[in-house]
Amino acid sequence: MLLEPNTVQATTWKDKITDTSNSWLAATRSEQDERFGEAVVFYLRDAGDSLSRGLKARAALSCSCAAGSLEKMGNGNAARRLYLEAAKMYEEQAEAVFGTSIREALWLLQEAHDHFMIAGDGQKAAQVYDRCASLAKKSNPFVNSESLDQVLRIRRGAKPKPVAFSLPEPETSETRGAVSAFMSLREGQLSKVAPQAGTPRERIRRRPSIETSIAS
């Protein structure tokens, strides 16, 4: 009796780009075909998967793309909600990578700034800009107020970009469910963060911020 050799099926790039289970690919295809409600579902599925794997920057990108599709559907409120969530994720990831890469932290903070602007939160965007400016100056002694614009692509005093409105498309239960499920996932993850011991004043004293810890 002849035994058939075991075959190992390798996943090639061609397999990946034709894989219907690839949420990102499915989302981009749906968006290109102007099936925006479907794109929202796939983008948020990819965002949720990315969060589960600890890929917060990718989750923020997918969340932002979902917001863009909602904006094209005319659902401005839901779009702003997701743009704001993407901004928060970019900011959180900047805090996480600061110890290993100041350049990446700066890039992430600038992404956060852009998304706070799109979400209409100009005050928070201004705060993030100030953090970027402080970090850029402290990490490079040759950067000053005059040369800051050569280092940062964001600008002080930029006006928040309003979310565009168009003729609303009917919102499906799948779209609403995808947004709700993703926000619940985010809330669940944030609630799992263990609270630090001590009073709020003591916690602030112990934890250096991005811009101040550069000096240590």
C-alpha positions, 0 to 999 in steps of 0.5 A: 500500500502506497502512502501519499505524501503529506502536502503542505499548502503554503499561503501565497500573496495571490491567495491573500489578495483573493481571500474573501475572508480578508476583511480589509480587502473585502472592505476596499472592494466594497468601497470601490464598488460604492457599497459603502454600508458593506464597506463599513461592516468589513472595515470595522471587522478588520478594526476589531480583529486588529485590536484583538491582536494588539495592532492599535494603529491598524485598528485606527486606520480601519476605523477611520476608513469606516468613518469615511464610508459612513461620511459618504453615506451621509451619516455625519454623526456616526462618522464623527464618532468613529473619527474621534475613536480613531484619534484616541487610538492613535494617541494611545498608540503614541503613548505605547511606542514612545519608549522605543521610537520617538519618530513613530510617536510623533507620527502617531500624534500627528495622525491623532491631531488630524482625526481630532480635527476631522471629528470637530474637536479643535480644542483637543487637536490644539492640545495634541499639536502642543505635545507634538511641538514640545516633543519635537523640540526636546528630541532635537536641539536644532528644532526651534519655533522657526523651524518647527514647520519643517519637522511637523506636517500639522499646523497650529491654529488649523480649523477643524474640517467639518464632516461632509454631508450628502443625501443620506443612504438608508442605514442597515441593521448590519451597519448599526450593529458593526458600529455598536459592536466595535464601540463595545469592544473598545469600551471593554478593552479600556475597562480591562486596564487595571487602575493605578494605585494612589490618589489622582495627584500621586498617579500624575506625579509618578507617570511622566508624559511623552513630552516631559519624559524625553529629558530623562 
